[in-house]
Amino acid sequence: MSEKIKIGFLGYGTRALDALMEHEGFRVEYFIAPLSRLCADVYDARRRYPDIPFYIAKNNDDLVRIFDKCDKADVFLMNACPIILRDYVIEKKQIYNIHPGNLHNNRGHQPHQWTVLLGEKESEIVCHTVTPGIDEGEIVGRVKKDIPEDLDALEVLDLLEDQVPLLLDALYSHIVEGTPCIETITGGEYRPVLTFDDYEIKPEKISDPGFKEDMLRKIRARVMNHGAFFYHGQEMVYVDRLLYDEPGPNQLSVAFHGSCVFIEGAGKRYVLNLRRRIPKSVDLNAHHYL
C-alpha cells in the first residue's frame, strides 16, 4: 500500500480509531468526539494520540464548523456516533460508518445489545457509506460471525470489532482501487434505543416456558450497563448475573440476602447477583442509559 489515505475519525468507538492508526493504508488527521458520549475511552485515545487535532461536536452545526477546519482530509470514518448526520453535513465530506449488526434487520441503536436480546445466532459488522437514511448506503466491507448463545453484549461487540482491520482493508480497496460495493441498503428493520420494557424481568412469570432463557438474554444484553431489572415494591432492582439455579418452593417470592437476590416460585430458585436498588421514580416511556 504505497498511497496513504488522509482520513478523520468521528465517534467514541475508539477501537476503530486504534485500527485506523495501525493500518498502513491510512493516516489519521483528525479525531472528533460526540459531546454526549465523552468518556474514559475518548480521553485515553486522546492521550495515546496527542498529535492528532481533537474536536468535540454537540450537533450537526458543530460538525459543519469543524469540517470546515479539517482541510487535510476529505474522508471520515465514523464509529459509535449518536449524532444523526444531516444532508448539509454529509455534503461536506465523504463519510463511512462502521456498524456492528446486520443492516437488513438490525439498523439503528445498540445493535450488539439487540443481537443478544433477539437471540441472533449470526451477526455481522459492516462498513458502509453514510447517507441521510439512518444506517443505509453502500456496503463496502462486510464480515459475518457466528454468535455463541452465551455471549453477552460486550463480548458480541468485541467479537465483531475484532474484524475492523478487515473492513479497513476493504475500505482502502474501495477508495484507491475502485472495488465495487457489495450491496446497497435502503430500508430494513430499525432498532430503537432500548427502553425499560426491553429488559424488564417479571418474577411473576417464573412459571412461563423460557423464563430463565429470557431472563439471561436480558441480563447479557445489559451487561455493559447495570444488567436487567425487576420491580420490587417501590424499587427497581438491577441484577447482572445468574449465580445459581436449583429446585425451590412453589410459592412466588423475592428475597435479598447479602449481595444476592432470590427469585423463587414454580419449583425453581434463581440466585442473582444484586447490582443496585433504586427508587421507582422514572418515566417508563423515556429512553435512558441506566
C-alpha positions in Angstrom: 0.0 0.0 0.0 2.0 2.9 -1.3 -0.7 5.5 -1.1 -1.9 6.7 2.3 -5.4 8.0 2.6 -5.7 11.0 4.8 -8.7 10.4 7.0 -10.6 11.8 10.0 -12.3 9.8 12.7 -15.7 10.6 14.2 -17.2 8.8 17.2 -16.4 7.3 20.6 -15.8 3.8 19.3 -12.0 4.1 19.8 -11.1 0.5 18.8 -11.8 1.6 15.3 -9.6 4.6 15.7 -6.8 2.3 17.0 -7.2 0.1 14.0 -7.0 3.1 11.7 -3.8 4.2 13.4 -2.3 0.8 12.9 -3.4 0.4 9.3 -0.6 1.1 6.8 -3.1 2.5 4.2 -4.4 5.4 6.3 -3.1 8.4 8.1 -5.4 9.9 10.7 -5.6 13.6 10.6 -8.5 14.5 13.0 -10.4 13.0 15.9 -13.9 14.3 16.6 -15.8 13.0 19.6 -19.6 13.5 20.3 -20.2 15.6 23.3 -23.0 13.3 24.6 -20.6 10.3 24.7 -17.4 11.8 26.2 -15.9 9.0 28.3 -12.7 7.5 29.5 -12.2 5.7 26.2 -12.2 9.0 24.4 -9.7 10.6 26.6 -7.5 7.5 26.8 -7.3 7.7 23.0 -6.5 11.4 23.1 -3.6 10.6 25.4 -2.4 7.9 23.0 -2.5 10.2 20.0 -1.7 13.7 21.3 -0.6 14.9 17.9 -4.0 14.4 16.3 -6.1 17.5 16.4 -9.1 16.8 18.7 -12.6 18.4 18.5 -15.8 17.9 20.4 -19.1 18.1 18.5 -22.6 18.6 20.0 -24.7 18.5 16.9 -24.7 18.9 13.1 -24.0 22.6 13.2 -20.9 21.9 15.2 -19.8 19.3 12.7 -20.1 21.7 9.8 -17.9 24.2 11.6 -15.3 21.6 12.5 -15.3 20.0 9.0 -14.6 23.5 7.6 -11.3 23.3 9.6 -10.5 19.8 8.5 -8.9 20.7 5.2 -6.3 17.9 5.3 -8.9 15.1 5.0 -11.9 14.7 2.7 -12.8 11.3 4.0 -14.0 10.4 7.5 -14.7 7.1 9.2 -17.5 7.1 11.8 -18.0 4.6 14.6 -20.4 4.8 17.5 -21.6 8.4 16.9 -25.1 9.2 18.1 -25.4 12.4 16.0 -27.7 11.6 13.1 -25.9 13.4 10.2 -28.0 15.7 8.1 -27.6 16.4 4.3 -25.7 19.6 4.8 -23.1 17.7 6.9 -22.8 14.8 4.6 -22.2 17.1 1.6 -19.0 18.4 3.3 -17.1 15.1 3.4 -17.2 11.5 2.2 -18.2 9.7 5.3 -18.2 5.9 6.0 -19.7 4.2 9.0 -18.9 1.0 10.9 -22.0 -0.8 12.1 -21.8 -4.0 14.3 -25.1 -5.5 13.1 -27.0 -6.7 10.1 -28.4 -3.7 8.2 -31.3 -5.7 6.9 -32.8 -6.4 10.4 -30.6 -4.6 13.0 -30.2 -1.0 11.9 -30.1 1.8 14.5 -29.1 2.0 18.1 -27.1 -0.6 20.2 -27.1 -3.4 17.6 -24.9 -5.6 19.7 -27.4 -5.4 22.5 -30.2 -6.2 20.2 -28.3 -9.2 18.8 -28.3 -10.7 22.3 -31.9 -9.7 23.0 -33.1 -11.2 19.7 -31.1 -14.4 20.3 -29.4 -14.0 16.9 -27.1 -16.9 16.0 -25.2 -14.9 13.4 -24.3 -11.3 13.1 -22.0 -9.1 11.0 -20.0 -6.0 11.1 -20.1 -3.7 8.0 -18.5 -0.6 6.6 -20.9 1.5 4.6 -21.3 4.9 3.1 -23.3 7.4 5.1 -26.5 8.8 3.6 -29.4 10.8 5.0 -31.2 7.5 5.8 -30.1 6.1 9.1 -27.7 3.1 8.6 -28.4 3.0 4.9 -26.0 3.3 2.0 -23.5 1.2 0.0 -21.8 -1.6 1.9 -18.1 -1.6 1.0 -17.0 -4.2 3.5 -18.7 -7.0 5.5 -17.6 -9.7 7.9 -20.1 -12.3 9.2 -19.6 -14.1 12.5 -21.4 -16.9 14.4 -22.7 -15.7 17.8 -22.5 -18.3 20.6 -25.7 -18.2 22.6 -23.9 -17.5 25.9 -22.1 -14.3 24.8 -23.1 -11.0 26.4 -23.4 -7.7 24.6 -19.8 -6.6 25.3 -18.4 -10.0 24.1 -20.5 -9.7 20.9 -19.2 -6.2 20.3 -15.6 -7.3 20.9 -16.0 -10.3 18.6 -17.3 -8.1 15.8 -14.9 -5.2 16.4 -12.0 -7.7 16.1 -12.9 -7.7 12.4 -12.4 -3.9 11.9 -9.0 -4.3 10.3 -10.6 -6.4 7.5 -13.2 -3.7 7.0 -10.4 -1.2 6.7 -8.7 -3.3 4.0 -12.0 -3.3 2.1 -12.4 0.4 2.6 -8.9 1.1 1.3 -9.5 -1.1 -1.8 -12.8 0.7 -2.4 -11.3 4.2 -2.3 -8.0 3.5 -4.0 -8.8 0.7 -6.4 -12.5 1.3 -7.0 -13.6 -2.0 -5.7 -17.4 -2.0 -6.1 -19.8 -2.0 -3.2 -21.2 -5.4 -2.0 -24.8 -4.2 -1.7 -26.8 -1.1 -1.4 -29.1 -0.9 1.7 -32.3 1.1 1.8 -34.9 0.4 4.5 -34.8 -2.7 6.7 -35.7 -3.1 10.4 -34.7 -0.2 12.6 -34.0 -0.9 16.3 -34.7 2.0 18.7 -32.8 2.8 21.9 -33.6 0.2 24.5 -36.4 1.1 26.9 -37.3 -0.4 30.3 -39.8 -2.8 28.7 -37.0 -4.4 26.6 -35.0 -5.7 29.6 -37.5 -5.9 32.5 -37.6 -9.3 34.3 -41.1 -10.2 35.6 -40.8 -12.6 38.5 -44.5 -13.4 38.4 -43.8 -15.1 35.0 -41.4 -17.6 36.6 -43.7 -20.5 35.6 -43.8 -19.5 31.9 -41.8 -21.6 29.5 -38.5 -19.9 28.6 -38.4 -17.7 31.7 -34.8 -18.5 32.5 -33.6 -18.1 28.9 -35.4 -14.8 28.6 -34.0 -13.5 31.9 -30.5 -14.5 30.8 -30.8 -12.7 27.4 -31.9 -9.5 29.1 -29.0 -9.7 31.6 -26.4 -10.4 28.9 -27.8 -7.6 26.7 -27.3 -5.1 29.5 -24.0 -6.3 31.0 -22.4 -3.0 29.7 -24.7 -1.1 32.0 -26.3 -2.4 35.2 -27.9 -5.6 33.9 -31.6 -6.3 33.7 -34.1 -5.3 36.4 -37.4 -6.1 38.0 -39.8 -4.1 40.2 -40.0 -4.8 43.8 -42.3 -2.6 45.8 -41.2 1.0 45.1 -37.8 -0.1 43.9 -36.1 -1.1 40.6 -33.7 -3.9 41.4 -30.9 -4.4 38.9 -29.2 -7.8 38.6 -26.2 -8.6 36.4 -25.5 -12.3 36.7 -27.2 -15.6 37.4 -25.1 -17.1 40.2 -27.1 -20.4 40.7 -30.3 -22.1 40.0 -31.8 -25.0 41.8 -35.2 -26.5 42.9 -37.2 -24.2 45.1 -40.7 -23.6 46.6 -43.8 -23.3 44.5 -44.9 -20.1 46.1 -43.6 -16.9 44.4 -41.3 -14.8 46.5 -38.4 -12.4 46.2 -35.8 -12.1 48.9 -32.5 -10.3 49.5 -29.6 -12.0 51.2 -26.2 -10.1 51.3 -25.4 -9.2 47.7 -27.7 -11.9 46.3 -31.3 -11.8 45.2 -33.5 -15.0 45.4 -36.4 -15.2 42.9 -38.4 -18.3 43.8 -41.6 -20.0 42.6 -43.0 -22.8 40.4 -40.5 -25.2 42.0 -37.5 -23.0 41.0 -35.0 -20.8 42.8 -32.8 -18.4 40.9 -29.9 -16.7 42.8 -28.9 -13.5 41.1 -26.1 -11.0 41.8 -27.5 -7.7 43.1 -26.1 -4.7 41.2 -28.1 -1.9 42.6 -31.5 -0.9 44.0 -33.0 2.5 43.0 -36.3 4.2 43.7 -39.1 3.6 41.2 -39.3 7.2 40.1 -38.7 7.3 36.3 -40.7 7.7 33.2 -41.1 4.2 31.7 -41.6 5.6 28.2 -38.4 7.6 28.3 -35.1 6.5 26.8 -32.3 6.1 29.3 -29.0 4.6 29.9 -29.2 3.1 33.3 
